[in-house]
Amino acid sequence: MHRLVQLVPRAWLSMKGSKRDFAEKALLVVSEVYPHNEVFGNWPVCGAYLAHAYSVLKLERTESKYVEISKATLCHSISAFLYHDVEDLKAAEKFLLQAVELRTSVLGERSLDTIERIRLLAIVNLDQGRMKEAELSQVQSAELAADVLGKEHRTTLKIQHDLALCYLHQGRREKAELLQRHYGKKMICYWNSVPPSVIYSICKIS
């Protein structure tokens, strides 16, 4: 649609005082239809809706927690697309950081959704070679997960596994091995066998 054509309804909505209401509804709709699952077949749809997603995210902060969480969900979905398909790690980090900040603001840092986004942010930082930032995020998410879920919970162990790989990239082999042994023992107990993630980690450290 031509920009001048877009300007007319925007001016009308501003005069009626309902521009924010329509902006919030537009954000909710785009957040709902934008693919959330990180599935290869969804990437073309993500690309097609990307311009619309960018547009609705320009909405300023609102008092509606539901709108803010929807915005956080959309930011996370965009980040996943930029990370996996476009491979623009810097842009992926930007939107994932927004998702973390929004969820922290609305749900608090002890929310499992917030903890998971912090963990993913660490992975994006690690892939960019930003070891210190990755370690800080992984340690933060590991401590939060241990406090909220317990030290032996699978989510906590998964984060410890990621932290071990971070230490390995930093050349801190002993710390990586220590965490990985603990992770391997607990996951074997859960699976009653050696899970694929443990085999992968052993190969990485070896």
WOZIQUI-V238933 format. One record per pair of residues at least 12 apart in sequence whose C-alpha atoms are under 10 Angstrom apart, sorted by the first residue. I is the first residue (numbers start at 1). GAP is how many residues later the second one is. D is the distance in whole Angstrom. If there is no record, write none. Layout:
# WOZIQUI-V238933
i->I gap->GAP d->D
i->I gap->GAP d->D
This chain:
# WOZIQUI-V238933
i->10 gap->12 d->10
i->20 gap->39 d->8
i->20 gap->40 d->9
i->20 gap->42 d->9
i->23 gap->32 d->10
i->23 gap->33 d->7
i->23 gap->34 d->9
i->23 gap->35 d->9
i->23 gap->36 d->7
i->23 gap->37 d->10
i->24 gap->32 d->8
i->24 gap->33 d->10
i->24 gap->35 d->7
i->24 gap->36 d->10
i->24 gap->38 d->9
i->24 gap->40 d->9
i->24 gap->43 d->7
i->24 gap->44 d->10
i->24 gap->46 d->10
i->24 gap->47 d->10
i->25 gap->31 d->9
i->25 gap->42 d->9
i->26 gap->26 d->9
i->26 gap->27 d->9
i->26 gap->29 d->9
i->26 gap->30 d->7
i->26 gap->31 d->10
i->26 gap->33 d->10
i->27 gap->25 d->9
i->27 gap->26 d->8
i->27 gap->27 d->10
i->27 gap->28 d->9
i->27 gap->29 d->5
i->27 gap->30 d->7
i->27 gap->31 d->9
i->27 gap->32 d->8
i->27 gap->40 d->8
i->27 gap->41 d->10
i->27 gap->43 d->8
i->27 gap->44 d->7
i->27 gap->47 d->9
i->28 gap->28 d->9
i->28 gap->38 d->9
i->28 gap->39 d->7
i->28 gap->40 d->10
i->28 gap->41 d->10
i->28 gap->42 d->6
i->28 gap->43 d->8
i->28 gap->46 d->9
i->29 gap->24 d->10
i->29 gap->27 d->10
i->29 gap->41 d->9
i->30 gap->19 d->8
i->30 gap->20 d->10
i->30 gap->22 d->7
i->30 gap->23 d->6
i->30 gap->24 d->10
i->30 gap->25 d->10
i->30 gap->26 d->8
i->30 gap->27 d->10
i->30 gap->40 d->9
i->30 gap->41 d->9
i->30 gap->44 d->8
i->31 gap->21 d->10
i->31 gap->22 d->8
i->31 gap->25 d->9
i->31 gap->26 d->10
i->31 gap->36 d->9
i->31 gap->38 d->10
i->31 gap->39 d->6
i->31 gap->40 d->7
i->31 gap->41 d->9
i->31 gap->42 d->7
i->31 gap->43 d->5
i->31 gap->44 d->9
i->31 gap->46 d->9
i->32 gap->38 d->8
i->32 gap->41 d->9
i->32 gap->42 d->8
i->33 gap->12 d->10
i->33 gap->13 d->10
i->33 gap->16 d->9
i->33 gap->41 d->10
i->34 gap->12 d->6
i->34 gap->13 d->10
i->34 gap->14 d->10
i->34 gap->15 d->7
i->34 gap->16 d->9
i->34 gap->18 d->10
i->34 gap->19 d->8
i->34 gap->39 d->10
i->34 gap->40 d->7
i->34 gap->43 d->7
i->34 gap->44 d->9
i->35 gap->14 d->9
i->35 gap->39 d->9
i->35 gap->42 d->7
i->35 gap->43 d->9
i->35 gap->45 d->10
i->35 gap->46 d->9
i->36 gap->37 d->8
i->36 gap->38 d->8
i->36 gap->40 d->8
i->36 gap->41 d->5
i->36 gap->42 d->9
i->36 gap->44 d->8
i->36 gap->45 d->9
i->37 gap->40 d->8
i->37 gap->43 d->9
i->37 gap->44 d->10
i->38 gap->39 d->8
i->38 gap->42 d->7
i->38 gap->43 d->8
i->38 gap->46 d->8
i->38 gap->47 d->10
i->39 gap->41 d->10
i->39 gap->42 d->9
i->39 gap->45 d->9
i->40 gap->41 d->9
i->40 gap->44 d->9
i->40 gap->45 d->8
i->42 gap->39 d->9
i->42 gap->43 d->10
i->43 gap->37 d->10
i->43 gap->38 d->7
i->43 gap->39 d->9
i->43 gap->41 d->9
i->43 gap->42 d->7
i->43 gap->43 d->9
i->44 gap->37 d->10
i->44 gap->41 d->9
i->45 gap->36 d->10
i->46 gap->31 d->8
i->46 gap->32 d->8
i->46 gap->34 d->10
i->46 gap->35 d->7
i->46 gap->36 d->9
i->46 gap->39 d->10
i->47 gap->31 d->9
i->47 gap->34 d->8
i->47 gap->35 d->9
i->47 gap->38 d->9
i->47 gap->39 d->9
i->49 gap->29 d->10
i->50 gap->28 d->7
i->50 gap->31 d->9
i->50 gap->32 d->10
i->53 gap->18 d->10
i->53 gap->21 d->7
i->53 gap->22 d->9
i->53 gap->24 d->10
i->53 gap->25 d->8
i->54 gap->20 d->10
i->54 gap->21 d->9
i->54 gap->24 d->9
i->56 gap->15 d->9
i->56 gap->18 d->10
i->57 gap->14 d->7
i->57 gap->15 d->10
i->57 gap->17 d->8
i->57 gap->18 d->8
i->59 gap->12 d->9
i->61 gap->41 d->9
i->63 gap->43 d->10
i->64 gap->42 d->10
i->65 gap->37 d->10
i->65 gap->38 d->10
i->65 gap->40 d->9
i->65 gap->41 d->6
i->65 gap->42 d->9
i->66 gap->40 d->9
i->68 gap->31 d->9
i->68 gap->34 d->7
i->68 gap->35 d->8
i->68 gap->37 d->9
i->68 gap->38 d->7
i->69 gap->30 d->8
i->69 gap->33 d->7
i->69 gap->34 d->6
i->69 gap->35 d->10
i->69 gap->36 d->10
i->69 gap->37 d->7
i->69 gap->38 d->9
i->70 gap->29 d->10
i->70 gap->32 d->10
i->70 gap->33 d->10
i->71 gap->27 d->9
i->71 gap->28 d->8
i->71 gap->31 d->8
i->71 gap->32 d->9
i->72 gap->23 d->9
i->72 gap->24 d->8
i->72 gap->25 d->10
i->72 gap->26 d->7
i->72 gap->27 d->4
i->72 gap->28 d->7
i->72 gap->29 d->8
i->72 gap->30 d->6
i->72 gap->31 d->6
i->72 gap->32 d->10
i->72 gap->34 d->10
i->73 gap->23 d->10
i->73 gap->25 d->10
i->73 gap->26 d->7
i->73 gap->27 d->10
i->73 gap->29 d->9
i->73 gap->30 d->9
i->73 gap->40 d->10
i->74 gap->21 d->9
i->74 gap->22 d->10
i->74 gap->24 d->10
i->74 gap->25 d->8
i->75 gap->17 d->9
i->75 gap->19 d->9
i->75 gap->20 d->5
i->75 gap->21 d->6
i->75 gap->22 d->9
i->75 gap->23 d->7
i->75 gap->24 d->5
i->75 gap->25 d->9
i->75 gap->27 d->9
i->76 gap->16 d->9
i->76 gap->17 d->10
i->76 gap->18 d->10
i->76 gap->19 d->6
i->76 gap->20 d->5
i->76 gap->21 d->9
i->76 gap->22 d->8
i->76 gap->23 d->6
i->76 gap->24 d->9
i->76 gap->41 d->8
i->76 gap->44 d->10
i->77 gap->15 d->10
i->77 gap->18 d->9
i->77 gap->19 d->9
i->77 gap->22 d->9
i->78 gap->13 d->9
i->78 gap->14 d->7
i->78 gap->17 d->7
i->78 gap->18 d->8
i->79 gap->12 d->7
i->79 gap->13 d->4
i->79 gap->14 d->7
i->79 gap->15 d->8
i->79 gap->16 d->5
i->79 gap->17 d->6
i->79 gap->18 d->9
i->79 gap->19 d->10
i->79 gap->20 d->9
i->79 gap->42 d->10
i->79 gap->45 d->10
i->80 gap->12 d->7
i->80 gap->13 d->10
i->80 gap->15 d->9
i->80 gap->16 d->8
i->80 gap->40 d->10
i->82 gap->13 d->9
i->83 gap->13 d->10
i->83 gap->41 d->8
i->89 gap->35 d->7
i->89 gap->36 d->8
i->89 gap->38 d->8
i->89 gap->39 d->7
i->90 gap->34 d->8
i->90 gap->35 d->9
i->90 gap->38 d->8
i->92 gap->29 d->9
i->92 gap->32 d->8
i->92 gap->33 d->10
i->93 gap->27 d->9
i->93 gap->28 d->7
i->93 gap->29 d->9
i->93 gap->30 d->10
i->93 gap->31 d->6
i->93 gap->32 d->7
i->93 gap->35 d->10
i->94 gap->27 d->9
i->95 gap->26 d->10
i->96 gap->21 d->7
i->96 gap->22 d->9
i->96 gap->24 d->8
i->96 gap->25 d->6
i->96 gap->28 d->9
i->97 gap->20 d->8
i->97 gap->21 d->8
i->97 gap->23 d->10
i->97 gap->24 d->7
i->98 gap->19 d->10
i->99 gap->14 d->10
i->99 gap->15 d->8
i->99 gap->18 d->7
i->99 gap->19 d->9
i->99 gap->22 d->10
i->100 gap->13 d->9
i->100 gap->14 d->6
i->100 gap->15 d->8
i->100 gap->16 d->9
i->100 gap->17 d->6
i->100 gap->18 d->6
i->100 gap->19 d->10
i->100 gap->20 d->10
i->100 gap->21 d->8
i->101 gap->13 d->9
i->101 gap->16 d->10
i->101 gap->17 d->10
i->102 gap->12 d->9
i->103 gap->12 d->9
i->103 gap->14 d->9
i->104 gap->13 d->10
i->104 gap->14 d->10
i->109 gap->31 d->10
i->109 gap->32 d->9
i->109 gap->35 d->8
i->110 gap->31 d->9
i->110 gap->34 d->6
i->110 gap->35 d->8
i->110 gap->37 d->9
i->110 gap->38 d->7
i->110 gap->39 d->10
i->111 gap->33 d->9
i->111 gap->34 d->9
i->111 gap->37 d->8
i->112 gap->29 d->10
i->112 gap->32 d->9
i->112 gap->33 d->8
i->112 gap->36 d->8
i->112 gap->37 d->9
i->112 gap->43 d->9
i->114 gap->27 d->9
i->114 gap->30 d->10
i->115 gap->22 d->10
i->115 gap->23 d->10
i->115 gap->25 d->8
i->115 gap->26 d->5
i->115 gap->27 d->8
i->115 gap->28 d->10
i->115 gap->29 d->7
i->115 gap->30 d->7
i->115 gap->33 d->10
i->115 gap->40 d->10
i->115 gap->41 d->10
i->115 gap->44 d->10
i->116 gap->25 d->7
i->116 gap->26 d->10
i->116 gap->29 d->9
i->116 gap->39 d->9
i->116 gap->43 d->9
i->117 gap->20 d->10
i->117 gap->24 d->9
i->118 gap->16 d->10
i->118 gap->18 d->10
i->118 gap->19 d->6
i->118 gap->20 d->7
i->118 gap->21 d->10
i->118 gap->22 d->8
i->118 gap->23 d->6
i->118 gap->24 d->10
i->119 gap->15 d->9
i->119 gap->16 d->10
i->119 gap->18 d->7
i->119 gap->19 d->6
i->119 gap->20 d->9
i->119 gap->21 d->8
i->119 gap->22 d->6
i->119 gap->23 d->8
i->119 gap->39 d->10
i->119 gap->40 d->7
i->119 gap->43 d->8
i->119 gap->44 d->9
i->120 gap->14 d->9
i->120 gap->17 d->9
i->120 gap->18 d->9
i->120 gap->21 d->10
i->120 gap->39 d->10
i->120 gap->42 d->10
i->121 gap->12 d->9
i->121 gap->13 d->8
i->121 gap->16 d->7
i->121 gap->17 d->9
i->121 gap->20 d->10
i->122 gap->12 d->4
i->122 gap->13 d->7
i->122 gap->14 d->8
i->122 gap->15 d->5
i->122 gap->16 d->6
i->122 gap->17 d->9
i->122 gap->18 d->10
i->122 gap->19 d->9
i->122 gap->40 d->9
i->122 gap->41 d->9
i->122 gap->44 d->9
i->123 gap->12 d->9
i->123 gap->14 d->9
i->123 gap->15 d->8
i->123 gap->39 d->8
i->123 gap->40 d->9
i->123 gap->42 d->10
i->123 gap->43 d->9
i->125 gap->12 d->9
i->126 gap->12 d->10
i->126 gap->36 d->10
i->126 gap->39 d->9
i->126 gap->40 d->7
i->126 gap->43 d->8
i->126 gap->44 d->10
i->127 gap->39 d->10
i->129 gap->37 d->10
i->129 gap->40 d->9
i->129 gap->41 d->10
i->131 gap->35 d->7
i->131 gap->36 d->9
i->131 gap->38 d->8
i->131 gap->39 d->7
i->132 gap->34 d->9
i->132 gap->35 d->10
i->132 gap->38 d->9
i->134 gap->28 d->10
i->134 gap->29 d->8
i->134 gap->32 d->7
i->134 gap->33 d->10
i->135 gap->27 d->9
i->135 gap->28 d->7
i->135 gap->29 d->10
i->135 gap->30 d->10
i->135 gap->31 d->6
i->135 gap->32 d->8
i->135 gap->35 d->9
i->136 gap->27 d->10
i->137 gap->26 d->9
i->138 gap->21 d->7
i->138 gap->22 d->8
i->138 gap->23 d->10
i->138 gap->24 d->7
i->138 gap->25 d->6
i->138 gap->26 d->9
i->138 gap->28 d->8
i->139 gap->20 d->9
i->139 gap->21 d->8
i->139 gap->23 d->10
i->139 gap->24 d->7
i->140 gap->19 d->10
i->141 gap->14 d->10
i->141 gap->15 d->8
i->141 gap->18 d->7
i->141 gap->19 d->9
i->141 gap->22 d->10
i->142 gap->13 d->9
i->142 gap->14 d->6
i->142 gap->15 d->8
i->142 gap->16 d->9
i->142 gap->17 d->6
i->142 gap->18 d->6
i->142 gap->19 d->10
i->142 gap->20 d->9
i->142 gap->21 d->8
i->143 gap->13 d->8
i->143 gap->16 d->9
i->143 gap->17 d->10
i->144 gap->12 d->9
i->145 gap->12 d->9
i->145 gap->13 d->10
i->145 gap->14 d->8
i->145 gap->15 d->10
i->146 gap->13 d->10
i->146 gap->14 d->10
i->152 gap->30 d->10
i->152 gap->31 d->9
i->152 gap->34 d->7
i->152 gap->35 d->10
i->153 gap->33 d->9
i->153 gap->34 d->10
i->154 gap->29 d->9
i->154 gap->32 d->9
i->154 gap->33 d->8
i->154 gap->36 d->9
i->156 gap->27 d->9
i->157 gap->22 d->9
i->157 gap->23 d->9
i->157 gap->25 d->8
i->157 gap->26 d->6
i->157 gap->27 d->9
i->157 gap->29 d->8
i->157 gap->30 d->8
i->158 gap->25 d->8
i->158 gap->29 d->9
i->158 gap->39 d->9
i->159 gap->24 d->10
i->160 gap->16 d->9
i->160 gap->19 d->7
i->160 gap->20 d->8
i->160 gap->22 d->9
i->160 gap->23 d->7
i->161 gap->15 d->9
i->161 gap->18 d->7
i->161 gap->19 d->6
i->161 gap->20 d->10
i->161 gap->21 d->9
i->161 gap->22 d->6
i->161 gap->23 d->9
i->161 gap->36 d->9
i->161 gap->37 d->9
i->161 gap->40 d->8
i->162 gap->14 d->10
i->162 gap->17 d->10
i->162 gap->18 d->9
i->162 gap->39 d->10
i->163 gap->12 d->9
i->163 gap->13 d->8
i->163 gap->16 d->8
i->163 gap->17 d->9
i->164 gap->12 d->4
i->164 gap->13 d->7
i->164 gap->14 d->8
i->164 gap->15 d->6
i->164 gap->16 d->6
i->164 gap->17 d->10
i->164 gap->19 d->9
i->164 gap->37 d->9
i->164 gap->41 d->9
i->165 gap->12 d->9
i->165 gap->14 d->9
i->165 gap->15 d->9
i->165 gap->36 d->8
i->165 gap->39 d->8
i->165 gap->40 d->8
i->167 gap->12 d->9
i->168 gap->36 d->8
i->168 gap->37 d->7
i->169 gap->36 d->10
i->173 gap->32 d->8
i->173 gap->33 d->10
i->174 gap->31 d->10
i->176 gap->25 d->10
i->176 gap->29 d->8
i->177 gap->24 d->10
i->177 gap->25 d->9
i->177 gap->28 d->7
i->177 gap->29 d->10
i->180 gap->18 d->8
i->180 gap->21 d->7
i->180 gap->22 d->8
i->180 gap->25 d->9
i->181 gap->17 d->9
i->181 gap->20 d->10
i->181 gap->21 d->9
i->183 gap->14 d->10
i->183 gap->15 d->8
i->183 gap->18 d->10
i->184 gap->13 d->9
i->184 gap->14 d->6
i->184 gap->15 d->9
i->184 gap->17 d->9
i->184 gap->18 d->9
i->185 gap->13 d->9
